[in-house]
Structures are given as C-alpha cells and as structure tokens.
Amino acid sequence: MGAVHPLGLGVPALLDGLLAGRSAVGPITRFDPGELPTRIAAEAPDPPEAPLGDRRIGFALAAAAEAMAGDRPTGRGLVSMGVGLELFSMQDLARQRAGMPLPDDAEARLRFLQTPSDHVGHLLSVAHGCVLPPRVHVTACAAGADAIADAAHRIRVGRADWALCGGTDSMIHPLGVAGFCALQATSTRNDEPARASRPFDRRRDGFVMGEGAGVLRLEALDDALARGAPILGEVLGAGRALEAYKISDPSPDGRGALAAMRAALTDAGSRAEDVDAVNAHGTSTAANDGAEARALRALLGERRVPISATKSMIGHLIGAAGAVEAIVALGCMARGRVHATLNLEEPDPDALGLDLVTGGAREHAQRVVLSCSYGFGGHCTALVLGAAS
C-alpha cells in the first residue's frame, strides 16, 4: 500500500498521525483565497514530480512507488484509478495553451492528446509494467473505492493477474474551492481550522477539502501465498448503488448507503453481525452525515460496532478518499486499533445509539471492516476488508 496525504508521505505517517489524533487542517497556502467563505484546507506535501503540472498525477506516482516497493508480482498487471471528477476538456486545454509555441519534440507533440485523468493510468502502467488497458473512475467521492472494487473483480474473474488500484485527487485550487463554496458544502470555521471538520457532530457546518492519493497492490490470494509475499489484508467484497435522488444531496433515509453496504456483505459472503468496525464516509456535512447515520443504524441494529471518520483529521480527499480510507481501515486492523473521530463533542440526534469512537484511539481486535464511500451524484460504494489470513 502507498499513500500521499495531508499528514505527510507514506502509510506509516498516515496511521501514526490518525492514531495520535493529529489534525492536518490549516489555512490555505496554495493560493490566496481572498474573500472566499472557506479559507482552510488539509494540504498534502508537494509530490516529487507533477507531470502536466497536475498534482493528482504526482500524488499517484508517489503512492504507487510505495505500494510497489519490495517484491513484485508477475503476469498481466492492471491500473484502476479513481480521479474523482473529470474537470478537464479539450476546450479547457485550448484555453490553457492559447498563445503557447508549437512543441518541438515528438513527446511534447503528443501531450495535446493527454488529459490528467487518462495520463494517470498511462504513466502508472508504463512505470510498473501493467500491460492491460488502464481503467479510470470518475464517480466523485466514491471513485477511489470504485477503483478498488473494479480491480478486485477483474482479478477474481481472471481478467487480470494483479492490479495497482486506488485514487488520487486535488481540488485545492481557486475553481475547486469556489465551486464547493457555491454549493455551501464546506466549513467556514476559518478561525479554528483544526476544529472545522467534525463528522456526526451536531454543530458541523461542512466538510474540509483535502488532497492526496492512496494506491493498493492487489493480487489473487493463492498467487501471493505461492510467492511468499507479505499479505496486509484482503478485499473480501464490494457493493455499489446509485440513489437516483439528487446530484448534490443524498436521499435523507440513507437508502443508497444501506444498499451498498448490504451488497458488499453479500458479495463477501458475510453478514452485518460479522462486521467488527466501520470506517465511515463521515464528511461533516449536515445532509450526508445524517443519511449515513440512519443507514448505519439500519444495518447494525443494536450492535455496538466502533465507527471512525478519517475526514475529521485529513479532510475530504474527494476521488482519493475511498482509497486512502481503505488503507486506513486495513492498517488500523493490522495494528489492532481504531482511530477516533476528532471534534465529535455533541453527537447528532441521528447518530445516537452508534458507537462513534471519540476521545482518542481505542484498542480493538478486528477481522472484518466496512469502508464506506458516498459521492456527489448519488454514487454509493462499500468495501468489506478482511485481516491478513
């Protein structure tokens, strides 16, 4: 596994920071936010390189390099990556490059055919010898989880031998921040950034934008065992649903989230009673947290299952969120702990009865964890993750 995130570089830094309860939210430094209502974000370190000037690509390359360190699988490799939203068209490209001189080398001449979304898959495939056509997912905040689900399915049915999968995103730029401000989706708690992201708290006022990438290396269990590869965990199942409700809001009853979680458990051959912990989507918006809490109560019933919201510390990584949070779920499972949800002081009435982890990390043995991702447009995806066999 590999990650670039607002707490630093690498998976160990991510897990250490979350289990210590450190917030990575601060004032925006990438540009001058001026009079925008939201002037805070969770910024990640600069990647070593940023092809096409796009941080998303740089984040993905760095995370994939970490995931591929050490032993390497053989056979047909696949890249499956979520990029959140495709905001780049040929018209944008023409405007951006207006007045630029014609390129004078063959490689540069080809760049006019490359947009950041497809370039992520291309560069990762070339760097790591993945010979199968790359797959790119643009299902908003569910994209990273969708990429993992897609890769796992293709390995199971024999269409790939191994995969690099996950998500990468960065929308901490004037257009991205202004757009979410226009939707009134982001927190305006600019004077206390570390307290701004507060999933499931009654006083939440919106999400905090984050950025980064998470990449997992998947292969069939039998193949990994035959090679003696270190196994960090298993993707046991995945479920997806589309709410068909609104582009910007979830169905208040949480029907999409509930359908995705139930489908994931069915795919894994598991039941709700088998779930030992949940990494919630937990955005810190009024509508999303309320709907998700209702879905979790419907799924879990009276069971007290620890629930954590990673976005309380690193913000919302949009297309990378599902992948980074799957890495968090697997890493916490391996360490036998669950991290707390920061700033959760007064639980929302909809969340009463849920075992929301607060006040610091908790020792907790886990074998099966749900990792949930829900995106704009009604995209709902849940992953069932298992401890290393």
C-alpha positions in Angstrom: 0.0 0.0 0.0 1.1 3.6 -0.6 -0.2 7.0 0.3 0.4 10.7 0.0 -1.8 12.7 2.4 -2.1 15.8 4.4 -0.3 14.2 7.4 2.8 13.6 5.2 4.2 10.9 3.0 3.7 7.2 3.3 1.3 4.8 5.0 3.2 4.7 8.4 2.9 8.5 8.7 -0.8 8.3 7.9 -1.6 5.7 10.5 0.7 7.2 13.2 -0.9 10.6 12.7 -4.5 9.4 12.8 -4.0 7.1 15.8 -2.4 10.1 17.6 -5.4 12.3 16.8 -3.5 14.9 14.8 -5.4 17.3 12.6 -3.8 18.3 9.3 -6.2 21.2 8.6 -4.9 24.7 8.3 -5.1 27.9 6.3 -4.9 27.5 2.5 -1.4 28.3 1.2 -1.6 27.0 -2.4 -3.2 30.3 -3.5 -4.7 33.4 -1.9 -8.3 32.5 -1.1 -9.1 36.2 -0.7 -12.7 36.7 0.4 -13.9 33.2 -0.3 -16.1 31.9 2.5 -13.8 28.9 3.1 -10.1 29.7 3.5 -8.9 26.5 5.1 -7.9 23.0 3.8 -5.8 20.0 4.5 -2.9 20.3 2.1 -0.6 17.5 1.3 3.2 17.8 0.7 4.4 18.6 -2.8 5.0 15.4 -4.8 8.5 14.8 -6.2 7.1 15.4 -9.7 3.9 16.7 -11.3 3.6 15.7 -15.0 1.4 18.2 -17.0 1.7 20.4 -13.9 -1.0 18.3 -12.2 -0.6 17.4 -8.6 -3.0 14.5 -8.9 -0.6 12.7 -11.2 2.3 13.4 -8.9 0.5 12.1 -5.9 -0.5 8.9 -7.7 3.1 8.2 -8.9 4.5 8.6 -5.4 1.8 6.5 -3.8 2.2 3.7 -6.4 6.0 3.7 -5.9 5.5 3.0 -2.2 2.9 0.3 -3.0 5.3 -1.4 -5.4 8.3 -1.4 -3.2 9.9 -4.8 -2.4 8.7 -7.9 -4.2 6.9 -7.6 -7.5 4.1 -9.8 -8.9 4.2 -11.3 -12.3 1.6 -11.7 -15.1 -0.9 -9.2 -16.5 -1.0 -6.1 -14.5 -3.9 -3.6 -14.5 -4.1 0.0 -13.3 -7.5 1.0 -11.9 -7.6 4.6 -10.6 -10.3 7.0 -9.3 -9.8 10.7 -10.1 -13.0 12.0 -8.6 -14.3 14.4 -11.2 -13.2 14.9 -14.8 -12.9 18.7 -15.0 -10.6 18.9 -18.0 -11.9 19.1 -21.5 -10.3 19.8 -24.9 -11.9 23.3 -24.6 -10.1 23.8 -21.3 -6.9 22.6 -22.9 -7.2 25.1 -25.8 -7.8 28.0 -23.4 -4.9 26.9 -21.2 -2.4 26.6 -24.1 -3.6 29.6 -26.2 -0.6 31.5 -27.4 1.9 28.8 -26.5 4.6 28.0 -29.1 4.2 24.7 -31.0 6.2 21.9 -29.3 9.5 21.0 -31.0 9.8 17.3 -30.0 7.7 14.2 -30.6 6.9 13.6 -26.9 5.6 17.1 -26.4 3.5 16.9 -29.6 1.6 14.0 -28.1 0.7 15.9 -24.9 -2.2 17.6 -26.6 -3.9 14.2 -26.5 -3.4 13.7 -22.8 -5.7 14.9 -20.1 -4.8 14.4 -16.4 -7.3 11.6 -15.9 -6.1 9.2 -18.6 -2.5 10.3 -18.1 -2.6 8.9 -14.6 -3.4 5.4 -15.9 -0.9 5.7 -18.7 2.0 6.8 -16.6 1.4 4.2 -13.8 1.1 1.5 -16.4 4.4 2.4 -18.0 6.2 2.8 -14.7 5.2 -0.6 -13.4 4.8 -2.7 -16.5 1.0 -3.0 -16.4 0.1 -4.3 -19.9 -3.7 -4.3 -19.6 -5.7 -1.2 -20.6 -6.0 1.1 -17.6 -9.3 2.0 -16.2 -10.2 5.4 -14.8 -13.2 6.1 -12.5 -14.8 9.5 -12.2 -17.6 8.7 -9.7 -16.8 11.7 -7.5 -16.1 10.9 -3.8 -16.7 7.1 -4.4 -14.1 6.9 -7.2 -11.2 5.5 -5.2 -13.4 2.8 -3.6 -14.9 2.0 -7.1 -11.4 1.6 -8.5 -10.5 -1.0 -5.8 -13.8 -2.8 -6.3 -13.2 -2.9 -10.0 -9.7 -4.2 -9.7 -10.7 -6.9 -7.2 -13.5 -8.1 -9.5 -11.2 -8.3 -12.6 -8.7 -10.4 -10.7 -11.4 -12.7 -9.4 -12.8 -13.4 -12.8 -9.4 -13.9 -14.4 -9.2 -10.7 -16.4 -6.1 -9.5 -14.6 -3.4 -11.2 -12.5 -2.6 -8.3 -10.3 -3.5 -4.6 -10.1 -2.5 -1.2 -8.9 -5.7 0.5 -7.7 -6.9 3.4 -5.7 -7.5 7.1 -6.2 -5.8 10.5 -6.5 -7.2 14.0 -6.3 -6.5 17.6 -5.6 -9.2 20.3 -5.8 -7.5 22.8 -3.5 -7.3 25.4 -6.2 -9.5 28.6 -6.8 -12.1 26.8 -9.0 -12.4 23.8 -6.8 -12.8 25.8 -3.5 -15.1 28.4 -5.0 -17.2 25.6 -6.5 -17.8 23.9 -3.2 -18.3 27.2 -1.5 -21.1 27.9 -4.1 -22.7 24.6 -3.0 -22.4 25.7 0.6 -20.7 22.3 1.3 -17.5 23.4 3.0 -16.9 24.6 6.6 -16.4 28.3 7.2 -14.8 27.8 10.6 -11.7 29.7 9.3 -10.5 30.9 12.7 -10.2 27.4 14.2 -9.2 25.1 11.3 -8.3 22.1 13.5 -11.8 22.1 14.8 -13.6 22.6 11.5 -14.1 19.0 10.3 -16.5 17.4 12.8 -18.3 14.4 11.4 -21.6 13.4 13.1 -21.3 16.4 15.5 -24.4 18.4 16.0 -22.5 21.7 15.3 -20.9 20.6 12.0 -21.1 23.2 9.2 -19.5 21.5 6.2 -16.5 19.4 5.0 -12.9 20.5 4.8 -11.1 19.9 1.5 -8.1 17.6 1.5 -5.8 16.2 -1.2 -3.5 13.2 -1.9 -3.5 9.7 -3.2 -3.9 6.1 -2.0 -2.7 3.1 -4.0 -3.1 -0.6 -3.2 -1.4 -3.5 -4.9 -3.9 -6.4 -5.3 -3.4 -10.0 -6.5 -5.1 -13.3 -6.0 -4.5 -14.8 -2.5 -3.2 -18.1 -3.9 -0.6 -16.2 -6.1 0.6 -14.1 -3.2 0.9 -17.1 -0.9 2.8 -19.0 -3.6 5.3 -16.2 -3.9 5.6 -15.8 -0.2 4.5 -12.2 -0.5 3.6 -10.2 2.7 -0.2 -10.0 2.9 -1.6 -6.9 4.6 -5.2 -7.8 4.2 -7.9 -8.9 1.8 -10.7 -7.3 -0.2 -13.5 -9.7 0.7 -16.3 -8.0 -1.1 -17.7 -4.8 -2.6 -21.1 -3.3 -3.2 -22.3 -0.3 -5.2 -25.6 1.5 -5.5 -26.9 4.6 -7.2 -29.5 6.6 -5.3 -31.1 8.3 -8.3 -32.1 11.1 -6.0 -30.2 14.4 -6.4 -26.7 15.3 -7.7 -25.8 17.3 -4.6 -27.6 15.6 -1.7 -28.1 12.0 -0.5 -31.5 10.5 0.0 -32.3 11.5 3.6 -33.2 7.9 4.5 -29.7 6.7 3.6 -31.1 4.1 1.2 -28.1 4.2 -1.2 -25.6 3.8 1.6 -27.6 0.9 3.1 -27.9 -0.8 -0.3 -24.2 -0.6 -0.9 -23.2 -2.0 2.5 -25.7 -4.8 2.2 -24.5 -5.6 -1.3 -20.9 -5.6 -0.2 -21.6 -8.0 2.7 -23.5 -10.3 0.3 -20.5 -10.2 -2.1 -18.2 -11.1 0.7 -20.4 -14.0 2.0 -20.7 -12.1 5.3 -23.5 -10.7 7.5 -23.8 -7.5 9.4 -23.1 -9.5 12.5 -19.6 -10.2 11.2 -18.6 -6.5 11.0 -16.1 -5.6 13.7 -15.6 -1.9 12.8 -16.6 0.8 10.2 -14.6 3.5 8.5 -17.5 5.8 7.8 -17.7 8.3 4.9 -18.3 11.0 7.6 -17.9 14.2 5.6 -19.1 16.7 8.3 -22.0 18.0 6.2 -25.4 18.1 7.6 -27.1 16.1 4.9 -24.5 13.4 4.4 -23.8 12.6 8.0 -27.5 12.3 8.8 -28.2 10.0 6.0 -25.2 7.8 6.7 -26.0 7.6 10.4 -29.5 6.4 9.5 -28.1 3.8 7.1 -25.6 2.5 9.8 -28.3 2.2 12.4 -30.5 0.2 10.0 -27.6 -2.1 9.2 -26.1 -2.6 12.6 -29.3 -2.5 14.7 -28.4 -2.6 18.4 -24.9 -3.9 18.0 -22.1 -1.6 19.3 -19.6 -1.5 16.4 -16.8 1.1 16.6 -17.2 3.7 13.9 -14.4 6.1 12.9 -14.4 9.1 10.5 -11.0 9.7 9.0 -12.0 13.0 7.4 -12.1 14.6 10.8 -8.3 14.8 10.6 -7.2 14.9 7.0 -10.3 16.4 5.3 -12.1 15.1 2.3 -9.7 13.8 -0.4 -12.6 13.6 -2.9 -11.6 11.0 -5.5 -8.8 9.7 -3.3 -10.9 9.4 -0.2 -12.2 5.9 -0.6 -8.7 4.5 -1.4 -6.9 6.3 1.4 -9.6 5.3 3.9 -9.4 1.7 2.8 -5.7 1.8 3.5 -6.5 3.3 6.9 -9.0 0.5 7.6 -6.5 -2.2 6.7 -3.7 -0.5 8.6 -5.8 0.0 11.8 -7.0 -3.6 11.6 -3.4 -4.8 11.4 -2.4 -2.7 14.4 -5.5 -3.8 16.4 -6.7 -0.3 17.0 -9.4 2.1 15.7 -8.8 5.8 15.5 -11.0 8.4 17.0 -13.3 10.9 15.2 -11.8 14.3 16.0 -14.1 17.2 17.2 -17.1 14.9 17.8 -18.4 16.6 21.0 -22.1 16.5 20.7 -23.4 13.6 18.6 -26.1 14.5 16.1 -29.5 13.0 17.2 -29.5 10.8 14.1 -26.2 9.2 15.4 -27.4 8.4 18.9 -27.0 4.7 19.5 -24.0 4.3 17.3 -20.6 3.6 18.8 -18.7 6.6 17.5 -15.1 6.5 18.6 -14.1 9.7 20.5 -11.5 10.8 23.0 -8.6 9.0 21.4 -7.7 5.8 19.6 -9.1 2.6 21.0 -7.6 -0.9 21.2 -9.9 -3.1 19.2 -9.3 -6.5 17.6 -10.8 -6.7 14.1 -11.2 -9.3 11.4 -13.8 -7.7 9.1 -14.2 -4.0 8.5 -16.6 -1.9 6.3 -15.1 1.0 4.5 -17.7 3.3 3.1 -17.6 6.0 0.3 -20.5 8.1 -1.0 -20.2 10.7 -3.7 -22.0 13.5 -5.4 -24.4 12.2 -8.0 -25.7 9.5 -5.6 -22.7 7.1 -6.1 -22.5 4.7 -3.1 -19.7 2.2 -2.6 -18.8 0.0 0.3 -15.8 -2.4 0.7 -15.6 -5.3 3.0 -12.0 -5.7 4.1 -10.5 -8.6 6.0 -7.5 -9.1 8.1 -4.5 -11.0 6.6 -5.1 -14.7 6.6 
